[in-house]
Amino acid sequence: MPPKTAVERIGKKVGGFANLSRICGVHTSTASNWNRPAGARNGRGGAIPDRYFPLIVRWFAQRGKRLRRGELING
């Protein structure tokens, strides 16, 4: 079953929430909380805050990895 949220998709591509948190410069629990339901405490419903997009895009570019259009957003 393919990942449903942006956090799950990107997390899988970079090797998990721990690596996603390192890329974004946040604590591991912060990246993990992004995947919590939007109504939950600190939850974002699987959305990655857009201020971290440039860091993620740069990480992919530096490694020659492919990041498809729309992978950073839910949907």
URSULTA-V324126 format. One record per residue. N is the residue number from 1. RES is the residue in one letter. PSI is psi in whole degrees, 0 to 359 (NA if undefined). OMEGA is omega in radians with two decimals (* if undefined). Layout:
# URSULTA-V324126
N RES PSI OMEGA
N RES PSI OMEGA
This chain:
# URSULTA-V324126
1 M 124 -3.09
2 P 150 3.09
3 P 140 -3.04
4 K 331 -3.08
5 T 163 3.11
6 A 319 3.14
7 V 317 3.13
8 E 317 -3.13
9 R 308 -3.10
10 I 319 3.10
11 G 318 3.13
12 K 320 -3.11
13 K 329 -3.09
14 V 356 3.08
15 G 22 3.04
16 G 174 -3.11
17 F 326 -3.13
18 A 315 3.12
19 N 321 3.09
20 L 318 3.13
21 S 322 3.09
22 R 317 3.14
23 I 318 -3.08
24 C 350 3.13
25 G 34 3.12
26 V 166 3.08
27 H 151 -3.13
28 T 321 -3.13
29 S 330 3.11
30 T 311 3.11
31 A 322 3.10
32 S 321 3.12
33 N 330 3.13
34 W 333 -3.10
35 N 356 3.09
36 R 156 3.12
37 P 147 -3.07
38 A 328 -3.14
39 G 347 -3.13
40 A 159 3.12
41 R 126 -3.13
42 N 7 -3.12
43 G 148 3.11
44 R 9 3.09
45 G 25 3.12
46 G 2 -3.12
47 A 138 3.04
48 I 128 3.10
49 P 135 -3.02
50 D 341 3.11
51 R 344 3.13
52 Y 353 -3.12
53 F 312 -3.13
54 P 324 3.13
55 L 319 -3.14
56 I 316 3.13
57 V 317 3.13
58 R 317 3.12
59 W 314 3.12
60 F 316 -3.11
61 A 319 -3.12
62 Q 335 -3.12
63 R 3 -3.14
64 G 24 3.14
65 K 153 -3.09
66 R 132 3.05
67 L 113 -3.07
68 R 152 3.10
69 R 133 3.09
70 G 355 -3.12
71 E 337 -3.12
72 L 354 -3.13
73 I 156 3.11
74 N 150 3.07
75 G NA *
